[in-house]
């Protein structure tokens, strides 16, 4: 049997979750989109969210690992290894999952969608990161315990690219972040969407929407610029041949890097909100109606109802 070089996550897997990100992480495990963070929908009562399994298979092992100490997080995280069954690309591979306090044990059989336990808020998280499952896949000959080394992931969905002019109104706030009401999700619950990179060329935001969507761009994914890089998740027809430069509203963000055609190395830039610097933007794909750009701003406070204009400026 030929060696597995990548794993495609079909819509049936991703549709279990409200949001996902391949690149919005500071950890090398996510380099080149080799791991995914899956964000389940919170229950109506707002209590700790259960973690639905993205795969079917047999639990090989669970183990408790020490996490970095943070005042807002628990001291330990947990690793769950599942030997996957078909019918998807993951058949014969080992799924490696983190950030779940397991209610399963070695030898247990799980089906996709079964609860693996409760999500934990571990010290690996930045304070603005919501609870989620970290998932990667290893082939049988790979070490499943190393933090890095998972197979590259491909998406079985085409995220809808949403034009965003950099403006919005604050609709929610936290100690380190604020959520805008824009861009609005056009079809919540039915498809994933994210912020569209408006062109491969800076200073082109005056082009029409149809022109910008035909330029081979895609949906931005990552922490801009507070993590080293991000990704451009392709919509239909886009791929490695798309433009090398990546921009947003005419502001250059960076260049595509590596051989995968979608990783982005951010330029040395600063994100501003109403002309003042903030830590950055959290960019991801979502299918829920509460989707909107997340400002990462522990250095300043916003109030609900504040109007915000976001720009990305080169460092002087």
C-alpha positions in Angstrom: 0.0 0.0 0.0 1.3 3.4 -0.9 2.4 5.7 1.9 -0.1 8.2 3.1 1.1 11.8 2.3 -2.0 13.8 3.5 -5.4 13.3 5.1 -8.6 14.9 3.8 -11.2 15.9 6.4 -14.6 15.5 4.8 -17.5 17.7 5.3 -19.2 15.0 7.4 -16.3 15.4 10.0 -16.1 19.2 10.0 -19.8 19.8 10.1 -19.8 18.5 13.7 -18.1 21.6 14.8 -18.9 25.3 14.8 -15.4 26.5 13.8 -12.0 25.2 12.8 -8.5 26.5 12.2 -5.4 24.9 10.7 -3.0 27.8 11.3 -4.3 29.9 14.3 -1.7 28.5 16.7 1.9 29.3 17.9 2.9 25.7 18.0 5.0 23.9 15.4 2.5 21.0 15.3 0.3 23.3 13.1 3.1 24.2 10.7 2.0 23.7 7.1 -1.5 22.9 8.2 -0.5 19.5 9.8 -3.0 19.8 12.7 -6.4 21.3 13.1 -8.2 22.9 16.0 -11.9 22.0 16.1 -14.3 24.1 18.1 -17.6 22.4 19.1 -20.8 24.4 19.5 -21.3 25.3 23.2 -24.4 23.9 24.9 -27.3 26.2 25.6 -26.6 26.3 29.3 -23.0 27.5 28.7 -21.4 24.7 30.8 -18.3 22.8 29.9 -18.6 21.5 26.3 -18.3 17.9 25.5 -15.8 16.8 22.8 -17.4 14.9 19.9 -14.9 12.5 18.3 -13.9 13.4 14.7 -13.2 9.7 13.9 -14.4 6.2 14.4 -12.1 3.6 15.8 -10.6 2.0 18.9 -8.9 4.0 21.7 -5.3 2.9 21.8 -4.2 4.9 24.9 -4.9 7.9 27.0 -2.3 9.7 29.1 -2.1 12.8 31.3 0.6 15.3 30.4 1.7 18.4 32.3 0.8 21.7 30.7 2.4 25.1 31.1 1.2 26.8 34.2 -1.2 29.7 33.6 -3.5 31.4 36.1 -6.6 30.8 33.9 -5.9 27.1 33.0 -5.7 23.7 34.6 -2.3 22.1 35.4 -2.7 19.0 33.2 -3.8 18.2 29.7 -4.5 14.8 28.2 -3.5 12.9 25.0 -5.9 10.5 23.4 -4.7 8.1 20.7 -7.4 6.5 18.5 -6.6 3.8 15.8 -8.9 5.0 13.0 -11.3 3.0 10.9 -12.8 3.9 7.5 -14.4 5.0 5.3 -12.4 8.2 5.3 -8.8 9.0 4.5 -7.9 8.4 8.2 -8.5 4.6 8.0 -5.4 2.8 9.2 -4.0 6.0 10.8 -3.7 7.0 14.4 -5.6 10.2 15.5 -3.8 12.2 18.1 -6.1 14.4 20.2 -5.4 16.9 22.9 -7.3 19.2 25.3 -10.0 16.7 26.3 -10.4 15.1 29.8 -11.2 11.6 28.6 -14.2 9.5 29.6 -12.9 6.8 27.3 -10.1 4.3 28.0 -7.8 2.0 26.0 -9.8 -0.7 24.2 -13.0 1.4 24.0 -14.7 1.5 20.6 -15.9 5.0 19.6 -18.0 6.2 16.6 -17.6 9.6 15.0 -19.6 12.0 17.1 -19.4 10.1 20.3 -18.3 12.1 23.3 -14.6 11.6 24.2 -15.0 13.6 27.4 -15.1 17.2 28.4 -12.9 19.9 26.9 -10.2 21.3 29.2 -8.7 24.7 29.3 -5.0 23.9 29.3 -2.0 26.1 29.8 -1.1 25.6 26.1 -3.8 28.1 25.3 -3.4 31.8 25.1 -6.0 33.6 27.3 -8.1 34.6 24.3 -8.3 31.1 22.8 -11.7 29.3 23.2 -11.8 25.6 24.2 -11.3 23.2 21.4 -9.9 19.8 20.3 -6.4 19.7 18.8 -6.3 16.9 16.2 -3.5 15.4 14.0 -2.9 12.1 12.3 0.1 9.8 12.2 0.9 6.8 9.9 1.7 3.5 11.6 5.4 3.9 11.3 5.4 7.4 13.0 5.9 8.2 16.7 2.4 9.2 18.0 3.8 10.9 21.1 6.0 13.6 19.5 4.3 17.0 19.4 5.2 17.6 15.8 5.2 15.2 12.8 1.5 14.8 11.9 0.5 14.4 8.2 -0.7 17.5 6.3 -4.4 18.0 6.3 -6.7 18.9 3.4 -10.2 20.2 3.6 -13.2 18.4 2.1 -15.1 21.7 2.2 -14.6 25.0 0.3 -14.9 27.8 2.9 -16.9 30.8 1.6 -14.6 33.8 1.3 -16.3 36.9 2.8 -15.4 40.4 1.7 -14.6 42.6 4.7 -13.8 46.3 4.5 -12.1 46.4 7.9 -15.0 48.0 9.8 -17.4 46.6 12.4 -19.2 47.2 15.6 -18.1 45.5 18.8 -20.8 42.9 19.9 -18.9 41.0 22.6 -15.8 41.6 24.8 -13.5 39.7 27.0 -10.4 40.5 29.1 -8.1 40.1 26.1 -10.3 40.3 23.0 -13.3 41.9 21.4 -15.7 40.4 18.7 -17.0 42.5 15.8 -20.3 41.9 13.9 -18.5 41.9 10.6 -18.2 40.2 8.2 -21.7 38.7 8.6 -22.1 35.0 7.8 -24.4 34.8 4.8 -25.6 31.3 5.4 -25.0 30.2 9.0 -25.3 26.5 9.7 -25.0 25.5 6.1 -21.4 26.2 5.2 -18.1 27.4 6.6 -16.9 30.9 5.8 -14.0 33.2 6.7 -12.3 36.5 5.8 -11.3 36.8 2.1 -7.8 37.9 1.2 -8.8 40.6 -1.3 -6.0 40.1 -3.7 -2.4 39.0 -4.2 -1.5 42.6 -4.9 -1.4 45.4 -2.3 -3.5 48.5 -2.9 -6.1 46.7 -4.9 -9.1 46.9 -2.6 -10.9 49.1 -5.2 -11.3 46.2 -7.5 -14.8 44.7 -7.7 -15.8 41.7 -5.6 -16.0 39.4 -8.6 -12.6 40.4 -9.7 -11.1 39.8 -6.3 -12.8 36.5 -5.9 -11.4 35.3 -9.2 -7.8 36.2 -8.4 -7.0 32.8 -6.9 -7.3 34.0 -3.3 -8.9 32.2 -0.4 -9.9 32.5 3.3 -7.4 33.8 5.8 -6.5 31.5 8.7 -4.2 32.4 11.6 -3.1 34.8 14.3 -2.1 38.0 12.4 0.6 38.9 13.3 1.0 37.6 16.9 1.8 34.1 15.6 4.6 33.7 13.1 2.5 32.8 10.1 -0.9 31.8 8.8 -2.6 30.2 5.9 -4.8 30.9 2.9 -7.4 28.2 2.6 -8.4 28.0 -1.0 -11.9 28.4 -2.3 -12.8 26.4 -5.5 -10.4 26.9 -8.3 -7.6 28.4 -6.1 -4.4 26.6 -5.5 -0.6 26.8 -5.4 -0.5 28.8 -8.6 -2.4 31.7 -7.0 -0.6 35.0 -6.4 2.4 34.9 -4.0 1.6 38.1 -2.2 -1.4 38.2 0.2 -3.2 41.4 1.2 -6.4 42.6 2.9 -8.1 45.8 1.9 -5.0 46.9 0.1 -2.8 46.3 3.1 0.0 43.8 2.4 0.0 40.9 5.0 2.8 38.7 3.7 3.9 36.1 1.2 3.1 32.5 0.6 5.8 30.2 1.9 6.8 26.6 1.6 5.7 24.0 -0.9 2.1 23.6 0.1 0.8 26.7 -1.7 -1.2 27.9 1.3 1.1 28.7 4.2 1.8 32.5 4.7 4.8 34.1 6.3 3.5 37.3 7.8 5.3 40.6 7.1 6.6 42.7 9.9 3.2 44.5 10.4 1.1 46.0 13.1 -2.7 45.7 13.3 -4.4 48.9 14.3 -8.0 49.5 15.6 -9.1 53.1 15.2 -5.5 54.1 14.5 -4.1 52.5 17.7 -2.0 49.3 17.8 -3.5 46.0 19.1 -1.9 42.6 19.4 -3.7 41.3 16.2 -6.6 39.5 14.5 -7.8 36.0 15.1 -8.8 34.5 11.7 -10.5 31.2 11.3 -13.4 29.4 9.5 -16.9 29.3 11.0 -20.4 28.2 10.2 -22.2 29.7 13.2 -24.3 32.9 13.1 -22.1 34.6 15.7 -19.1 34.7 13.3 -17.2 38.0 13.2 -13.6 39.1 13.3 -11.9 38.7 16.7 -9.6 41.5 17.8 -6.8 40.4 20.1 -6.4 43.4 22.4 -5.2 42.7 26.0 -3.5 46.1 25.9 -6.8 48.1 25.5 -10.5 47.8 26.3 -13.4 48.1 23.9 -17.1 48.6 24.8 -20.0 46.9 23.2 -21.3 49.2 20.5 -18.0 50.7 19.7 -17.4 51.3 16.0 -14.0 50.0 14.8 -11.8 50.5 11.7 -9.1 47.9 11.3 -5.9 48.4 9.2 -2.7 46.5 8.8 0.4 48.7 8.7 4.1 47.9 8.0 6.4 48.4 10.9 8.5 51.5 10.5 
